[in-house]
Amino acid sequence: MLLCKQEEAGIQLNADQVDWKDDTDDESDDQELEAHYMYMAKLQ
């Protein structure tokens, strides 16, 4: 969350911070997609 606030404030992130932020963003997207598929499977 701190990295997001730094980015919003216009503070330049270093390459490691950008990579980490991208990885965690992907992880939350994956979890959200998995939850959606599990929900849809339960409906069937």
C-alpha positions in Angstrom: 0.0 0.0 0.0 2.9 2.3 0.7 4.2 1.9 -2.8 0.8 2.8 -4.2 0.7 5.9 -2.1 4.3 6.8 -3.2 3.4 6.3 -6.8 0.2 8.5 -6.5 2.3 11.2 -4.9 4.6 11.2 -7.9 7.5 9.6 -6.1 9.6 7.6 -8.5 9.7 3.9 -7.7 12.9 1.9 -8.3 12.9 -1.2 -10.5 12.6 -3.7 -7.7 9.6 -1.8 -6.2 7.9 -1.7 -9.7 8.5 -5.4 -10.2 7.1 -6.2 -6.7 4.1 -4.0 -7.3 3.4 -5.6 -10.6 3.7 -9.1 -9.1 1.3 -8.4 -6.3 -1.2 -6.8 -8.6 -1.1 -9.9 -10.7 -1.6 -12.1 -7.7 -4.7 -10.3 -6.5 -6.1 -10.5 -10.0 -5.4 -14.2 -10.0 -7.2 -14.7 -6.7 -10.1 -12.6 -7.8 -10.4 -14.7 -11.0 -10.1 -18.0 -9.1 -12.9 -16.9 -6.7 -15.1 -16.0 -9.6 -14.6 -19.4 -11.2 -15.3 -21.2 -7.9 -18.5 -19.1 -7.5 -19.7 -19.9 -11.0 -19.0 -23.6 -10.5 -21.1 -23.6 -7.3 -24.0 -22.0 -9.2 -24.1 -24.9 -11.8 
